[in-house]
């Protein structure tokens, strides 16, 4: 199974093409690092992989699931993603435990009360 399969994916915002025709396959068992200077679209690429940004063209598949054919919130439960993008979206009044638990629900912030079992 391909963990990640981007095929000719592009992201356009307004008239600006942010990602252009990216193809990238990560096979199960492979480990990758995404490095580069500020402004080199690393975060945009990670946001695309996590479904926080939708491709303007091309195809995106993560953990064998093609975007558009399933609930992205369920997929995010299987992905670990930490970024300053997340901290910018997290309400400042949340307690640390609430922030950690929001990962369980694949949300940014809590919208339901966790139980002891969770």
N, C-alpha and C positions, 0 to 999 in steps of 0.2 A: 504494500500500500504506500502511496505517496503521502507523506505528511503535509507537504505543500506542493501545489501545482498551479503556478501562475502562467498563463498563456497569453502573450501579447497584451498584457494589461496596461491600460493608461488611465490616468486620473487628470481630469481637466476641471479647473475652478474658474468660472468666468471665461475669460479668453486666454487664461494661462494654463499651459500644459505642465503639470507638476511632475508626473511620471509618464514616461514615453515608452510604450511597447516593451514592457518588462516581461521576460520569461525566466522562470526560476523553478526548479524542481528540487525538493528535499525528500530523500528517501528515508524510510524508517531506519533508525540506528545512526543516521548521520548527525553531526553537530556542526552548526554554523555560527559565526559571529558577524554581526553587521556593524561595521565601523566606518567612520568618516567624519569630516569636519562639520561644524554647525552649518545648517542650511543645505545639507546634501540629501535631504528627503528621507533620512532613516526613519524618523517617526511616522511620516506619511506612509511609508511602505509597511511598517508594523501595524499602523491603524487599518490599512487595507487588509492585511492578513487576518486581523481580528474582527473585521466587519464594521469598524467604526467609520470607515470611508468606503464608499461603494465605487467600483471601477466604472469609468465612463465608457470604456470599451475593453474587450478581451474577456478572458475567463479566469475565475478564481475558484480553487478547490482546496479545502483544508481538511485534513484527516479523512479524506475520501468523500467529502460532502461538497457538492457544487453550490456556490452561493446562488440564492434564489430558490433553492429546492428544500429548505429546512429552516428552522428557527435558530437564528444566530445566537440568541441568548443561551440555548442549550449547548451549542458548540463552544462558547466562551467558557463554560464550566470545565472544559478539557484543556484549556490553554492558560498558561501562566504569562501574564503581561504586566510589566511594571514600567511606568514612564512618567515623566513630568506632565505629560498630557493628562494622565489620570488625576494627578494631584491638583491640576488647575480646575478640573471639573468637580472635585470633591468638596462638599460644603465644609467650611472651616470649623464649624461647631461640632462635627462628629467626633466621637471618642475613638481611640485607636482600635478597640475591639470591634466597633461598628464598621470601620473601614475594612478590617480584615474579613469580617463576616460578609461584607458586600461582595467580596470575591466569590463566596459560596453561591450567592444568588446571581452572579454574572451581571451585576449592576454597579453603578457608581452611586453609592449611598444606599441606605436601607429603605425599602418600601413595605416591608413586612417584618414582624417581630420574630427573631430566631427562637427556636425551641432548644431545650437542653440537649436533645438528641442530635441536633445539627451541629 
